[in-house]
Amino acid sequence: MIHNLSEPSADYFSVTQHSAEYTFGDQRAVLTYWHRPLHAMGDAFADAGFRIAVISEPPFSADTPRELLPPSLGDRRAVSLSASGSRRYRPRR
């Protein structure tokens, strides 16, 4: 969802990379991020031996001014996804 808000013309199903420069104290650093669609992330977790128990969206604060929320949000109460699960040892083949 965040990817679609920051890059409306981007293809959600593609894996894309972007970098941004930040300053931490007096140090400058370039941080690189990758966007992956939800199914690709789920597949990667499963391949690493994790079992996803819940996928949920944490709600934004109820006192968030409406003008700070994206118009495309409509009546939804959450913006981003989070997942939780457990890891089981599964030997690689």
N, C-alpha and C positions, 0 to 999 in steps of 0.2 A: 504494500500500500504506500509506504513512504516513497519508494522508488517512483511510483506513478505520480505522486504529488510533486516530486522534485524534477522529474523528467517526463512530462505528459506524453511526449511523442515516442518514448522508448518502448521497445518490445518487451513486455513482461516476461515472456518465456525464454528470452535469451540470457546467457550469463555475460554480464558486462563488468568492466573494471573502471574505476575512476579514482583519481588522487586529488588531495587537497593539502595545501600548506598551512601549518599551524605554528604558533609561537607558544612555547611553554617556558615561562620565566624569560631567560635571555637566550634560550635554545630554539632554533627553528627546525621543524621536522616536516617531512612529507609523509602523510598517512595514506595508504592505499586501501580501497574498499572494493568488494565485489558484490554485485547483485546477483542472486540466484533465485529462481522461482521456488515457491513452497515445495512443490513435488521433488525438486532436485535436492533441497535441503533434507527433506524426509528420507529420501533414498540414501543420502550420505550418512545420516544418523543410523539408519538400519544396517547399512554395510559395515559400520563401525561397531555394531553389536548393541546398539541402544534400542529400546522398545519405547515408543512414544505412548504415554498413557493419556495425556490431555493436551489439546491445543486450545488456547483461549486468548481473548483479547482483553488486556487490562483496560478498564474505562479511564477516560480522562477525568480530571477533577470536575466535580459538579459545579464549582464556582468559576470555571474557566469562562471568560467573556466570549460570547458567541462570535464576535468579530475576529477573534484569534483562531477560530477553527476554519478548516477549509470548507468552502461552500458545497463541495461534492459530498461532504459527510452526511448531509441530510439529517435524519432523525437518529442515526446510529450513535451509540454511546462509547465507541472505542475506535482507535485509529490504527494501532499496530498489533501484530501477533506475537505471542510468546508460547513456548512449548515447555512441557516438563515430562520427565519420564525416568526410566531406570536403565542401568546398563547391566547386561548379562554377559558373562564371558561366553564367547562363541568362537571356537577355533577357526582360523581362516583355512580355506581349502586351496 
